[in-house]
Amino acid sequence: MKIHADALLFDNDGTLVSSLDSVHRCWSRWAEEYGISEEDFARVELHGRTAVEIAADLLPAQRVPEALARIEQLEVEDVPGTVVALPGTLALLDALPAHRWAVVTSATRRLAEARLAEVGIRPKTLIAADDITRGKPDPEPYLLAARELGVDPARCVVFEDAPAGLRSGRAAGMATVALATTHEAAELDADLVVKDLSALSALVTGEGVEISPRF
């Protein structure tokens, strides 16, 4: 199977990099600081959601702004030595012209840039939680990325490891590639499902980018 596109749109955590240990460590400390019970914390999905959505699920509205600043501080401070590039990430991105790809993340811009810089990734186009009003699974983040790149959404491919992100990409009218890095392949609904980016090759042509699985 080959997918032809004008632009490739990548989620960050679980797609390009792994920071899951840091996420759980920081959010667990945050929950303890804010007096959130283990039971209440356990029922909230962390992965693929913005911090404001998570905090709003757990705290009264008046405490959310302060709580957001605190979790961002904890996560940014925890970045050094805790973030690694997932297999295939650097090789694939190195093969792409800067105007052909973007990172679309549920993290804040400050946190996303810190995690990406930790592994040497500096995208020309980055869509972060600060840039949107509705997070994944709403299509807004990916539609904004397409607009920033000047590309028809129908000519974009979304790379995601989370079901919410895949729903966001599909709702934006884009092709989807799922990476089984944080969920089982059977849980992922996409045009193509692979283990990680090392299972893909990218051929840049005058007409765009051709993505195909490695066999």
C-alpha positions as CSV (number, residue, x, y, z in Angstrom):
1,M,0.0,0.0,0.0
2,K,1.3,3.4,-1.0
3,I,-0.1,6.8,0.3
4,H,0.6,9.9,-1.7
5,A,0.4,13.3,0.0
6,D,1.5,16.9,-0.1
7,A,2.2,17.1,3.6
8,L,2.7,14.8,6.6
9,L,1.3,15.7,10.0
10,F,2.8,14.0,13.0
11,D,1.5,13.8,16.6
12,N,4.4,14.1,19.0
13,D,4.3,11.9,22.1
14,G,4.0,8.3,21.2
15,T,4.5,9.0,17.5
16,L,7.8,10.9,17.2
17,V,9.1,10.7,20.7
18,S,8.4,8.7,23.9
19,S,7.9,10.6,27.1
20,L,5.2,8.4,28.7
21,D,7.3,7.7,31.9
22,S,7.7,11.5,32.3
23,V,4.0,12.2,31.7
24,H,2.9,9.7,34.3
25,R,5.6,10.7,36.9
26,C,4.7,14.4,36.5
27,W,1.0,14.1,36.5
28,S,1.1,11.7,39.5
29,R,3.0,14.3,41.4
30,W,0.6,17.0,40.3
31,A,-2.4,15.0,41.4
32,E,-0.8,14.4,44.8
33,E,-0.1,18.2,45.2
34,Y,-3.7,19.1,44.3
35,G,-5.2,16.5,46.7
36,I,-6.7,14.3,43.9
37,S,-7.5,10.8,45.0
38,E,-5.9,7.8,43.2
39,E,-9.4,6.7,42.2
40,D,-10.3,10.0,40.6
41,F,-6.9,10.3,38.9
42,A,-7.1,6.7,37.5
43,R,-10.4,7.3,35.7
44,V,-9.0,10.2,33.6
45,E,-7.3,9.5,30.3
46,L,-4.0,11.4,30.0
47,H,-2.7,10.4,26.7
48,G,-3.5,12.5,23.6
49,R,-5.5,15.1,25.6
50,T,-4.7,18.7,26.4
51,A,-3.7,19.6,30.0
52,V,-6.6,22.0,30.3
53,E,-9.1,19.2,29.5
54,I,-7.5,16.9,32.1
55,A,-7.3,19.6,34.8
56,A,-10.9,20.6,34.1
57,D,-12.0,17.0,34.6
58,L,-10.4,16.9,38.0
59,L,-10.6,20.4,39.6
60,P,-13.0,23.2,40.1
61,A,-12.9,25.8,37.3
62,Q,-11.3,28.5,39.4
63,R,-8.3,26.3,40.2
64,V,-7.6,25.3,36.6
65,P,-5.3,28.2,35.5
66,E,-2.9,27.8,38.4
67,A,-3.0,24.0,38.0
68,L,-2.1,24.3,34.3
69,A,0.9,26.5,35.0
70,R,2.1,23.9,37.6
71,I,1.8,20.9,35.4
72,E,3.6,22.6,32.6
73,Q,6.4,23.6,35.0
74,L,6.7,20.0,36.3
75,E,6.8,18.5,32.8
76,V,9.3,21.0,31.3
77,E,11.6,20.5,34.2
78,D,11.4,16.7,33.8
79,V,12.4,16.7,30.1
80,P,16.2,16.4,30.3
81,G,17.2,12.8,30.0
82,T,13.6,11.5,29.9
83,V,12.6,11.9,26.3
84,V,13.8,9.6,23.5
85,A,13.1,9.6,19.7
86,L,11.1,6.5,18.7
87,P,12.4,4.1,16.1
88,G,12.5,5.6,12.6
89,T,11.6,9.1,13.7
90,L,14.9,10.9,12.9
91,A,15.5,9.1,9.6
92,L,12.0,9.8,8.3
93,L,12.0,13.5,9.2
94,D,15.5,13.9,7.8
95,A,14.2,12.7,4.5
96,L,11.5,15.4,4.3
97,P,11.7,19.0,3.2
98,A,10.7,21.4,6.1
99,H,7.6,22.6,4.2
100,R,6.2,19.1,3.8
101,W,5.6,18.3,7.4
102,A,4.4,19.6,10.8
103,V,4.0,18.5,14.4
104,V,0.5,18.6,15.8
105,T,0.5,18.0,19.6
106,S,-1.9,18.3,22.5
107,A,1.0,19.6,24.7
108,T,1.6,23.3,25.2
109,R,4.1,25.0,22.8
110,R,6.7,25.4,25.6
111,L,6.5,21.8,26.5
112,A,6.4,20.5,23.0
113,E,9.4,22.5,21.9
114,A,11.4,21.3,25.0
115,R,10.6,17.6,24.2
116,L,11.4,17.9,20.5
117,A,14.6,19.8,21.2
118,E,15.7,17.1,23.6
119,V,16.0,14.7,20.6
120,G,17.1,17.3,18.1
121,I,13.8,18.0,16.3
122,R,12.9,21.6,15.4
123,P,9.9,21.7,13.1
124,K,9.2,24.7,10.9
125,T,5.5,24.2,11.7
126,L,4.2,23.3,15.1
127,I,0.6,23.3,16.2
128,A,0.2,23.1,20.0
129,A,-2.5,23.3,22.6
130,D,-2.0,27.1,22.8
131,D,-3.1,27.5,19.1
132,I,-6.5,25.8,19.3
133,T,-9.8,26.1,21.0
134,R,-10.9,22.4,20.5
135,G,-8.5,19.6,21.0
136,K,-8.4,16.1,19.5
137,P,-10.6,14.3,18.5
138,D,-12.0,17.5,17.1
139,P,-10.4,18.1,13.6
140,E,-9.4,21.7,14.4
141,P,-5.7,20.9,15.2
142,Y,-5.0,19.1,12.0
143,L,-7.1,21.5,9.8
144,L,-5.0,24.3,11.3
145,A,-1.8,22.5,10.4
146,A,-2.9,22.1,6.8
147,R,-3.8,25.7,6.6
148,E,-0.4,26.8,8.0
149,L,1.3,24.6,5.4
150,G,-1.0,25.9,2.6
151,V,-2.0,22.3,1.8
152,D,-5.5,20.9,1.0
153,P,-6.5,18.7,4.0
154,A,-7.4,15.9,1.6
155,R,-3.7,15.8,0.5
156,C,-2.4,15.4,4.1
157,V,-1.5,12.2,6.0
158,V,-1.8,12.1,9.8
159,F,0.5,9.9,11.9
160,E,-0.9,9.0,15.3
161,D,-0.6,6.5,18.1
162,A,-3.9,7.4,19.9
163,P,-7.5,6.7,18.9
164,A,-8.5,10.3,19.6
165,G,-5.8,11.6,17.3
166,L,-6.8,9.2,14.6
167,R,-10.4,10.4,14.9
168,S,-9.2,14.0,14.6
169,G,-7.4,13.2,11.4
170,R,-10.3,11.4,9.8
171,A,-12.7,14.2,10.8
172,A,-10.3,16.6,9.0
173,G,-10.7,14.5,5.8
174,M,-7.1,13.2,5.9
175,A,-5.6,9.8,5.4
176,T,-4.4,8.2,8.6
177,V,-1.4,6.0,9.6
178,A,-1.6,4.4,13.1
179,L,1.5,3.5,15.1
180,A,1.1,0.7,17.6
181,T,3.5,2.2,20.1
182,T,1.1,2.9,23.0
183,H,-2.0,0.9,21.9
184,E,-2.5,-2.6,20.5
185,A,-2.9,-2.6,16.7
186,A,-6.5,-4.0,17.1
187,E,-7.5,-0.8,19.0
188,L,-6.4,1.5,16.1
189,D,-8.6,2.4,13.2
190,A,-6.6,3.8,10.3
191,D,-5.9,3.5,6.6
192,L,-2.6,1.8,7.6
193,V,-1.4,0.4,10.9
194,V,2.4,-0.2,11.5
195,K,4.5,-0.8,14.6
196,D,6.3,2.6,14.4
197,L,7.9,4.9,11.9
198,S,10.8,2.6,11.2
199,A,8.2,0.4,9.3
200,L,7.7,3.2,6.7
201,S,9.7,4.7,3.9
202,A,9.2,8.2,2.4
203,L,10.0,9.1,-1.2
204,V,10.0,12.8,-2.0
205,T,9.0,13.7,-5.5
206,G,8.2,16.8,-7.4
207,E,4.5,16.1,-6.7
208,G,4.8,15.5,-2.9
209,V,5.7,12.5,-0.7
210,E,5.0,8.8,-1.3
211,I,4.7,6.8,2.0
212,S,5.0,3.0,1.8
213,P,5.5,0.2,4.3
214,R,8.8,-1.6,4.5
215,F,8.6,-5.3,4.0
